[in-house]
Amino acid sequence: MFKPKAIYFEKEILDYPLGKELMDKYNDILKFEIESHNNIEEMRKNPNKEFPNMKRNLIIGIRKTHKFVENHKTSDYLVPYTSSGCTASCMYCYLVCNYNKCAYLRLFVNREKMLEKIIKTSEKSERELTFEIGSNSDMVLENTITNNLVWTIENFKNVKKGHLTFPTKFDMVEPILPLDHQGKITVRMSVNPEDIINRVEFGTSRLKGRIEAINKLKEAGYKIGILIAPVILVDNWQNLYKELIQTLNQQLSEKVKKDVFFEIIFMTYSYVHTKINEEAFPNAINLYDKELMTGRGRGKYCYRKDVRGEAEVFIREQMHKYFPNNKIEYIV
């Protein structure tokens, strides 16, 4: 269970029930009042080596941005929701690229306003819409602190139409298993070979726990997706991903394998990642490979087209062998 080293909070959070609840929950934790959760100057000035320590802080504020972003993958909209950032330290996290060192966990207590906009948008639509509520954070992890995922599912179940979805790298799903979700929720579990989880996805659940969580969620009636993401072309990657797909085939329940869908995402990386990781995790592997990667916009890298193409062919072959009847929604 995450216990913050310190809490940084906007004073307006005390106008909301969840804000008061969190301040009471952590009444023994050192607290600092801030003007804005978007600009905590002392943290921005911290050296890169302090990145893991900054992840131990908890920031609580009011979300002021509520713009939905159109999406054309497994949802219709990416929705700014109740948190941003994470307590884990995945070395490739795109939030690190976006926010530099400020990818710590930020909680937003005005959840009623956020869910109300989702519901109104959904009910006004002429067709069923799916809203991605976990694009900036991990709702399963956040739920261990706020209970927001339980609250969200319970308050969305009676909506006339619409669907919610979110990805996760965590296995703490017990609180949502008994809920009456009315089939309106899709949980998408992100997986990687155990060796990559251990070496790159610091602070996340083990592969075994993630697979067990998938099986439990399916038994509870949730719709299930699996992200093989990000695919990282480390040494021996062919064997690692082949073994991962074999493990999924062996350990997923028949109920899951009947209709689970897949998303496959290749890693992108950045100069910001490199600089932070070199100092924050000096003994970790270097994910930037100049032999395999090429520039993709300012300070960003992706695998070369030919390298990625060969890897995609290999992964598609393995998926066809072990999951011939399951849909791959996209490979990017």
Secondary structure, 3 states (H helix, E strand, C coil): CCCCCEEEEEHHHHHCHHHHHHHHHCCCCEEEEECCCCCCHHHHCCCHHHHHHHCCCEEEECCCCCCCEECCCCCCEECCCCEEECCCEECCCHHHHHHCCCCCEEEECCHHHHHHHHHHHHHHCCCCCEEECCCCECHHHHHHHHCHHHHHHHHHCCCCCCEEEEEECCCCCHHHCCCCCCCCEEEEEEECCHHHHHHHEECCCCHHHHHHHHHHHHHCCCEEEEEEEEECCCCCHHHHHHHHHHHHHHHCCHHHHHHCEEEEEECCEEHHHHHHHHHHCCCCCCCCCCCCEEECCCCEEEECHHHHHHHHHHHHHHHHHHCCCCCEEEEC
